[in-house]
Amino acid sequence: MGSNINPDPFTTRPEIEGTFGVVATTHWIATAVGMAILEKGGNAFDAGVATAFTLQVVEPHLNGPGGDVPIIVHDVKRGRPEVICGQGPAPARATIAHYRSEGLDMVPGTGLLAACVPGTFESWMMLLRDYGTMRVRDVLEPAISYARDGYPLVERACATIQTVEQLFRKYWPTSAAVYLPDGKVPKPGTLFTNKTLVATYARILSEAESGGGGRDAEIERARKAWSQGFVAEAIDKFCRTQEVMDVSGSPHRGVLSADDMARWQPTIEAPLTYDYGRYTVCKAGVWSQGPVTLQQLALLKGFALDGLDPTGPEFIHLQIECAKLAFADREKFYGDPKFNEIPIGTLLSDAYNDERRKLITDKASLDLLPGSVEGFGGEVKLRRAEGQREAVGALGAGEPTVGRFGEVRGDTVHFDIIDKAGNMVSSTPSGGWLQSSPIIPELGFCLGSRAQMFWLEEGHPAALAPGKRPRTTLSPTMALRDGEPYLAWGSPGGDQQDQWITQFFLRHVHCNLNLQEAIDAPAWHSEHFPISFWPRTARPGVLVVENRVPKATIENLRERGHIVEVGPDWSEGRLTAASRVGVRRRAAANPRGMQGYAAGR
């Protein structure tokens, strides 16, 4: 007798499907806020701005107002994907000579010397003004409400605060005043508030609405309050007057000024793209690591991936070996194209990748092998991490991402939104997390630490220079299918982002997994190349896999020469995704860890 039970494969949650719109974020409250904006008549861009401000409040260990953001949008009225670069540049006084004079050979991973111009607020105002429909109050009020009335702290936020508790108590008292209420590390589920941040956003809102006029006038006044008003003045004063302990073990004053903030605005640019079969994959430019995904696809298209087991050794081996080559090129060539000509056309060309592909054998490469393009690139210096990477968590250094065995010390945030009209937005806000530098007492938030991604080496494309953008790891993604906007996806996770992003895409395209199946599938990452964050070390040949990867696959990978380390069952990847086909809207979100990832419709 036949069974009526649904025969579909198990997933941790259903792939969300509807026709009104979908929101997938890294926190359930932010997803609810995004959906509420859509239900009030806002479009995907309005929802994105409200979602982003809410994520700053409810996930302060992962992102904050002092951070940075790349945004990929597809506006049905404009009919093309576009990138908003919200990566703020290095301050005018951030020179290699200055950092060397401080006795440094790397930019510290924490503290004021690691701060670039905060890029988030200006970017959200640009998105609201140029693509959205709502007013400043509509998109700020949810964040203000949660910061004022309280939200439940997730376990990982509390664990992060506990990790840096002594740093706060001894060196960063302004952070202790906010994150150690009553002098104690808050417990998971504590209703947490940040009244100073409430006052900051309430004052911005008050100044925005003080002069009359329409929506655009309000947005412009909000921008000025941030970059030319009281926010910039408080940041300038803090950097000039405070000597702050950082991961170098010595205190330093900052170099970021109000003038740096007043002179910078986000920019809109065309994405870099790569055609992969039916798909055109869109990423931010070479001021980000985003093109690493495109380079992987340019290498992978030379292999027959259809029908391969997505947890089998051949599938994993090919993806990892292509990633090693693409990330090696990232280290040698990528940087701010306003300062250095980057040969990205060559790096994505068939001829170049046909030659690079010849380096891939059935054995794991244990060498870092960047390519050669005459007249371009810098020296790649490999600092090896012996055993586990240096323990820097107590000083808050590096990006708050997954640990060596996948344990979550923190992460960053990501969201994907598609509305009923078909507008799409994918974004990975980050930086300014609570452990990056001390809270500025007048504002209730801290600065970011993205400048740690610069090299203090003259002549390298990623060398520090005033006004230059650091090569961020933040990497949202969008894809067209048969020329039509189709998919938005991404993941927190530093250097792992464009490994997990590529794996998801391959599983969806070549293995016919739906969005949720492709997120749920066992995942992995390589630590073969230098990490982008302090202390910039590498672990050649190391491949970290989830324990759910079949034991036979793990053994085969070891036989091929991979140094395989096995993490917990659900420890890799922090993906969310959303798609549109006709009137249908679909979304999926990561089930791993304690971050409360959520998809709504």
C-alpha positions in Angstrom: 0.0 0.0 0.0 1.4 3.4 -1.0 2.5 5.9 1.6 1.2 9.5 1.8 4.2 10.7 3.7 6.2 13.5 1.9 9.2 11.8 0.4 11.3 14.9 0.1 14.7 14.8 1.8 15.0 16.0 5.4 15.9 19.7 5.9 16.3 21.5 9.3 13.4 23.8 8.3 11.3 24.2 5.1 12.4 26.3 2.2 10.2 29.3 2.7 8.0 30.1 -0.3 5.4 32.7 -1.1 4.5 35.6 -3.4 4.5 38.6 -1.2 8.2 38.9 -0.3 10.9 37.1 1.7 13.5 38.2 4.3 16.4 36.1 5.4 18.7 37.4 8.1 21.0 36.3 10.9 18.6 37.2 13.7 14.9 36.5 14.1 14.1 40.0 15.4 15.7 41.5 12.3 13.8 39.2 10.0 10.5 40.2 11.8 11.4 43.9 11.4 12.2 43.5 7.7 8.9 41.7 7.1 7.0 44.3 9.0 8.4 47.0 6.7 7.3 45.1 3.6 3.9 44.6 5.2 3.6 48.4 5.8 4.2 49.0 2.1 7.9 49.5 2.0 10.1 48.0 -0.7 13.1 45.6 -0.3 15.4 48.6 0.1 13.4 50.2 2.9 13.3 46.8 4.6 17.0 46.4 4.2 17.8 49.7 5.9 15.5 48.9 8.9 16.9 45.4 9.1 20.4 46.7 9.1 19.9 49.2 11.9 18.1 46.5 13.9 21.0 44.0 13.4 23.4 46.7 14.9 21.3 46.6 18.1 20.5 42.9 18.5 23.9 41.5 17.4 26.4 44.0 18.8 29.1 41.4 19.0 28.9 40.9 15.2 28.4 44.4 13.8 27.8 48.0 14.8 27.3 51.6 13.6 31.1 52.1 13.4 31.5 49.4 10.9 31.4 49.0 7.1 29.2 47.3 4.5 29.0 46.3 0.8 25.5 46.1 -0.6 24.3 44.5 -3.9 20.9 45.6 -5.2 18.7 44.9 -8.1 16.1 47.7 -8.6 13.4 46.6 -11.1 13.1 50.2 -12.2 16.8 50.5 -13.1 16.9 47.0 -14.5 20.5 46.2 -13.5 22.4 45.0 -10.5 24.5 47.6 -8.7 26.9 47.7 -5.8 27.0 50.3 -3.1 30.5 50.5 -1.6 30.1 51.3 2.1 33.7 50.4 2.8 35.2 53.5 4.4 38.8 54.3 3.6 41.9 54.8 5.8 42.2 58.2 7.5 44.4 61.0 6.1 46.9 60.4 8.8 47.1 56.7 8.4 50.5 56.3 6.7 52.9 53.4 6.8 55.5 55.8 8.3 53.2 56.7 11.2 52.5 53.0 12.1 56.2 52.1 11.8 57.1 55.0 14.0 54.8 53.4 16.6 57.0 50.3 16.5 54.4 48.3 14.5 55.0 45.8 11.7 51.2 45.1 11.3 48.2 47.2 11.9 46.8 46.1 15.3 43.7 44.0 15.2 41.9 46.1 17.8 41.9 49.6 19.1 41.8 53.0 17.5 44.7 52.6 15.0 42.6 49.9 13.2 39.7 52.3 12.5 38.7 53.4 9.0 36.0 55.9 8.2 32.7 54.3 9.4 30.7 53.4 6.3 27.4 52.0 7.4 25.2 55.0 8.2 26.0 56.9 5.1 25.4 53.8 3.0 22.0 53.0 4.5 21.0 56.7 4.0 22.1 56.4 0.3 20.1 53.2 -0.1 17.1 54.8 1.5 17.3 58.0 -0.6 18.1 56.5 -4.0 16.2 53.2 -3.9 13.8 53.3 -1.0 10.4 55.0 -0.4 10.2 55.5 3.4 11.4 58.3 5.7 14.2 58.1 8.2 11.8 57.6 11.2 10.3 54.6 9.6 13.6 52.7 9.3 15.2 53.9 12.5 12.3 53.5 15.0 12.5 49.6 15.3 16.2 49.8 16.2 15.6 52.6 18.7 12.7 50.6 20.2 14.8 47.5 20.8 17.8 49.4 22.1 15.4 51.3 24.5 13.0 48.6 25.6 15.4 45.7 25.5 16.1 42.5 23.5 17.2 39.0 24.6 20.9 38.6 24.4 21.9 35.4 22.5 24.3 33.1 24.2 27.2 34.0 21.8 26.9 37.7 22.7 27.3 36.8 26.3 30.2 34.5 25.6 31.9 37.3 23.6 31.5 39.7 26.5 32.9 37.2 28.9 35.9 36.6 26.6 36.9 40.3 26.7 35.6 41.0 30.3 39.1 41.6 31.8 40.1 43.8 28.8 37.0 45.9 29.5 37.6 46.1 33.2 41.3 46.9 33.0 41.6 49.0 29.9 38.3 49.8 28.2 36.0 51.2 31.1 33.6 52.8 28.7 32.8 49.4 27.2 32.5 47.9 30.7 29.9 50.6 31.5 27.7 49.4 28.7 28.4 45.6 28.4 28.9 44.8 32.1 25.7 46.1 33.6 25.8 46.0 37.4 29.5 45.0 37.0 28.6 41.5 35.7 28.7 39.6 32.4 25.0 39.4 31.4 23.4 36.0 31.2 21.9 34.6 28.0 18.3 35.8 27.6 19.0 39.0 29.5 16.8 41.9 28.2 19.7 44.1 27.2 19.4 47.9 26.5 21.8 50.5 25.2 20.3 53.9 26.2 23.3 55.9 24.9 22.8 54.5 21.4 19.1 55.3 21.7 20.0 58.9 22.5 22.4 59.0 19.5 19.8 57.7 17.0 17.0 59.8 18.6 19.1 63.0 18.2 19.9 62.1 14.5 16.2 61.6 14.0 15.3 64.9 15.7 17.9 66.8 13.6 16.6 65.1 10.5 13.0 66.2 11.1 13.9 69.7 12.4 14.0 71.6 9.2 10.8 70.7 7.3 10.9 69.7 3.7 10.4 66.2 2.2 12.0 62.8 2.6 15.2 63.7 0.8 15.7 66.8 3.0 15.3 64.6 6.1 17.8 62.1 4.8 20.3 64.8 4.0 20.1 66.3 7.5 20.5 62.9 9.0 23.6 62.4 7.0 25.0 65.7 8.1 24.3 64.9 11.8 26.4 61.8 11.3 29.4 62.8 9.1 29.5 66.6 9.7 27.8 67.0 13.0 27.8 65.7 16.6 28.7 62.1 15.7 31.8 63.0 13.8 32.8 65.5 16.5 32.6 62.9 19.3 34.6 60.4 17.2 37.3 63.0 16.5 37.6 64.0 20.1 37.8 60.3 21.3 40.6 59.5 18.8 42.6 62.7 19.6 42.4 62.5 23.4 42.3 58.8 24.3 45.3 56.3 24.4 43.7 52.9 23.9 45.2 49.5 24.6 45.2 47.3 21.6 46.3 43.8 20.7 49.9 45.0 20.1 50.2 45.2 23.9 50.7 49.0 23.9 48.2 51.9 24.0 47.8 54.1 20.9 45.8 57.2 19.9 43.7 57.1 16.8 44.2 58.9 13.5 40.6 59.1 12.4 39.2 62.7 12.3 36.0 64.5 11.7 37.4 65.8 8.5 38.0 62.2 7.3 34.3 61.6 7.9 33.1 64.8 6.2 35.1 64.1 3.0 33.8 60.6 2.4 30.6 59.3 0.8 29.7 55.8 -0.4 29.8 55.2 -4.1 27.6 53.2 -6.6 29.3 51.1 -9.1 28.7 48.2 -11.5 29.4 44.7 -10.0 32.1 42.5 -11.3 30.4 39.5 -13.1 31.3 36.1 -14.4 29.1 33.9 -16.7 28.8 30.4 -15.5 26.5 28.4 -17.7 23.0 29.8 -17.3 24.1 32.1 -14.5 25.8 35.5 -14.3 27.3 35.8 -10.8 27.7 39.4 -9.5 30.2 40.5 -6.8 31.7 43.7 -5.4 35.0 44.9 -6.9 38.6 44.0 -6.1 38.5 46.3 -3.0 36.7 43.3 -1.6 37.6 39.6 -1.7 34.3 39.0 -3.7 36.0 38.2 -7.0 37.5 35.1 -5.3 34.2 33.4 -5.9 34.3 34.4 -9.6 37.8 33.1 -10.0 36.8 29.8 -8.4 34.0 29.5 -10.9 36.4 30.3 -13.8 38.6 27.4 -12.7 35.8 25.0 -11.8 34.0 25.3 -15.1 36.8 23.2 -16.6 35.6 20.2 -14.5 32.5 18.0 -14.9 30.7 18.6 -11.7 27.2 17.6 -12.7 26.1 14.5 -10.8 29.0 14.5 -8.3 28.2 13.7 -4.7 28.2 17.0 -2.9 29.8 15.3 0.1 32.1 13.1 -1.9 35.9 13.5 -2.1 36.1 14.6 -5.7 33.6 17.5 -5.2 35.3 18.7 -2.1 38.9 18.3 -3.5 38.2 20.2 -6.7 36.5 23.1 -4.9 39.2 23.4 -2.3 42.1 23.2 -4.9 40.4 25.9 -7.0 39.9 28.0 -3.8 43.6 27.8 -3.0 44.6 29.2 -6.3 42.0 32.0 -6.3 42.8 33.0 -2.7 46.6 33.0 -3.6 45.7 35.5 -6.3 43.8 37.5 -3.8 46.9 37.9 -1.7 49.1 38.9 -4.6 46.8 41.2 -6.7 43.7 42.5 -4.9 43.5 46.1 -3.6 41.8 49.4 -4.1 41.6 50.0 -7.8 41.6 53.7 -7.2 45.3 53.3 -6.1 46.5 50.4 -8.1 45.6 49.0 -11.4 44.3 45.4 -10.7 44.4 43.0 -13.6 41.0 41.5 -12.9 40.2 41.1 -16.5 43.2 38.8 -16.8 42.4 37.0 -13.5 38.9 36.1 -14.7 39.9 35.3 -18.3 39.7 31.8 -19.9 43.3 31.8 -21.0 44.7 32.7 -17.6 42.5 30.1 -15.8 43.2 27.4 -18.3 46.8 27.7 -17.4 46.1 27.9 -13.6 43.9 24.8 -13.8 46.8 22.7 -15.0 48.2 23.1 -11.4 45.3 21.0 -10.0 46.0 17.3 -9.7 44.4 14.6 -7.8 46.7 15.4 -4.9 46.3 18.3 -2.4 48.7 21.2 -3.0 50.6 22.2 0.1 52.1 25.3 -1.5 50.7 28.8 -1.9 50.8 29.4 -5.7 49.7 32.8 -6.8 49.7 33.4 -10.6 51.9 35.7 -12.6 50.7 38.7 -14.6 53.6 40.8 -15.8 53.8 44.2 -14.2 51.2 43.5 -11.5 51.0 42.1 -8.0 53.0 42.3 -4.8 55.1 39.9 -2.8 53.1 37.4 -0.7 54.6 36.9 2.7 53.6 33.7 4.4 53.4 33.6 8.2 52.8 30.1 9.3 50.7 29.4 12.4 52.1 26.5 14.3 49.3 24.3 15.6 46.4 26.4 16.7 46.4 30.0 15.7 47.7 32.5 18.3 45.2 33.0 21.1 44.1 36.6 20.6 40.4 36.4 21.7 41.2 37.9 25.1 42.2 41.1 23.4 39.3 41.0 20.9 41.5 40.7 17.8 40.5 39.5 14.4 37.1 39.2 12.9 34.5 37.5 15.3 34.1 34.5 13.1 34.1 30.7 13.5 37.0 29.1 15.2 39.4 26.5 13.9 37.0 23.6 14.6 33.9 25.6 13.7 33.1 26.7 17.2 31.3 30.1 17.0 33.2 32.8 18.9 30.9 35.3 17.1 30.4 36.0 13.5 29.3 38.9 11.4 25.8 39.4 9.9 24.1 39.0 6.5 20.7 39.5 5.0 18.9 38.8 1.7 15.5 40.4 0.9 13.2 40.2 -2.2 9.9 42.1 -2.3 6.8 41.4 -4.3 7.9 43.7 -7.2 11.1 41.7 -7.5 13.5 44.2 -6.0 16.5 42.4 -4.4 19.1 43.4 -1.9 22.0 41.3 -0.5 24.3 42.8 2.2 26.9 41.8 4.7 27.3 44.5 7.3 30.2 44.1 9.7 32.8 45.8 11.8 32.4 47.9 14.9 31.6 44.8 16.9 31.8 45.4 20.7 35.2 43.8 21.0 36.9 45.9 18.3 37.6 49.1 20.3 36.2 50.9 23.3 32.8 52.4 23.3 32.7 56.2 22.6 30.9 57.3 25.7 28.9 60.1 24.1 27.6 57.7 21.3 27.1 54.3 22.7 29.1 52.5 20.0 32.7 51.8 19.0 34.7 52.1 15.9 35.6 49.3 13.5 39.0 47.6 12.9 39.0 47.0 9.2 42.4 48.7 8.7 44.0 45.6 10.1 43.6 44.2 6.6 46.2 46.5 5.2 49.8 45.5 4.8 52.6 47.8 6.1 54.6 47.0 3.0 55.3 49.7 0.4 54.4 48.6 -3.2 51.9 45.9 -2.3 48.4 46.4 -3.8 46.9 46.1 -0.3 49.5 48.4 1.3 48.2 51.0 3.7 47.7 54.6 2.3 45.6 57.6 3.3 42.2 57.5 1.6 42.6 53.9 0.5 40.0 51.2 1.0 41.2 48.0 2.8 40.5 44.8 1.0 37.4 43.7 3.0 36.3 40.1 3.3 32.7 41.2 3.2 31.1 39.5 0.2 27.4 39.6 -0.6 26.4 37.8 -3.9 23.7 38.0 -6.5 23.1 36.0 -9.6 21.0 36.3 -12.8 19.7 33.1 -14.5 19.1 33.3 -18.2 19.5 37.0 -17.9 16.8 37.4 -15.2 17.5 38.4 -11.6 17.3 35.1 -9.7 19.3 34.6 -6.5 20.7 36.6 -3.6 22.9 34.9 -1.0 25.9 35.3 1.3 27.5 34.3 4.6 29.3 35.9 7.5 32.7 34.3 8.2 35.8 36.3 7.1 38.0 34.4 4.7 35.5 31.5 4.8 32.7 33.6 3.2 33.7 33.0 -0.4 34.4 29.4 0.3 30.9 28.7 1.7 29.3 31.0 -0.9 30.8 29.0 -3.7 30.0 25.6 -2.1 26.3 26.7 -1.8 26.1 27.8 -5.4 27.7 24.5 -6.7 25.4 22.4 -4.6 22.4 24.4 -5.9 23.5 24.4 -9.6 25.2 21.1 -10.1 23.5 18.9 -7.4 20.0 20.3 -7.8 19.6 21.0 -4.1 17.0 23.6 -3.1 18.1 26.7 -1.1 17.6 25.1 2.3 19.1 21.7 1.2 22.2 23.6 -0.1 22.6 25.4 3.2 22.0 22.4 5.3 24.5 20.2 3.4 27.8 19.3 5.2 30.4 22.1 4.6 34.1 22.8 5.0 36.8 25.4 4.6 40.5 25.7 3.9 43.0 27.5 6.0 45.8 27.2 3.4 46.3 30.9 2.8 47.0 33.9 5.0 43.9 35.0 7.0 42.9 38.6 6.4 42.9 39.5 10.0 45.6 40.0 12.7 47.9 38.0 13.0 47.8 37.3 9.2 48.9 33.7 9.6 48.3 30.6 7.4 48.0 26.9 7.9 49.1 25.3 4.6 47.1 22.3 3.5 44.7 22.4 6.4 41.1 21.5 5.5 38.5 21.7 8.2 35.3 19.7 7.6 32.1 19.1 9.5 31.8 15.7 11.2 28.8 15.1 9.0 31.1 14.6 6.0 31.2 10.9 5.4 34.2 9.1 7.0 35.1 7.5 3.7 35.3 10.9 2.1 37.5 12.2 5.0 39.9 9.2 4.6 40.1 9.7 0.8 40.9 13.4 1.3 43.7 12.5 3.7 45.0 10.0 1.1 45.1 12.8 -1.4 47.3 14.8 1.0 44.9 17.1 2.7 45.5 17.8 6.4 42.0 17.2 7.5 40.7 18.4 10.8 37.1 17.4 11.8 34.8 19.8 13.5 31.4 19.3 15.1 28.4 18.2 13.1 26.9 21.7 12.5 29.9 24.0 12.5 30.5 25.3 9.0 28.8 28.0 7.1 26.5 30.8 8.1 24.5 31.2 4.9 21.2 32.8 4.1 19.6 32.9 0.6 16.6 34.2 -1.3 15.4 33.7 -4.9 12.7 34.9 -7.3 11.2 33.0 -10.2 8.1 34.6 -11.8 5.9 35.6 -8.9 7.4 33.1 -6.5 9.7 34.2 -3.7 11.8 31.7 -1.8 14.2 32.0 1.2 16.3 29.8 3.4 18.5 30.3 6.4 21.3 28.7 8.4 20.3 26.3 11.2 23.8 26.1 12.7 24.9 27.5 16.0 23.1 29.8 18.4 22.8 32.9 16.3 19.1 32.6 15.7 19.2 32.8 11.9 15.8 33.3 10.4 13.9 33.4 7.2 10.4 35.0 6.9 7.8 35.6 4.3 
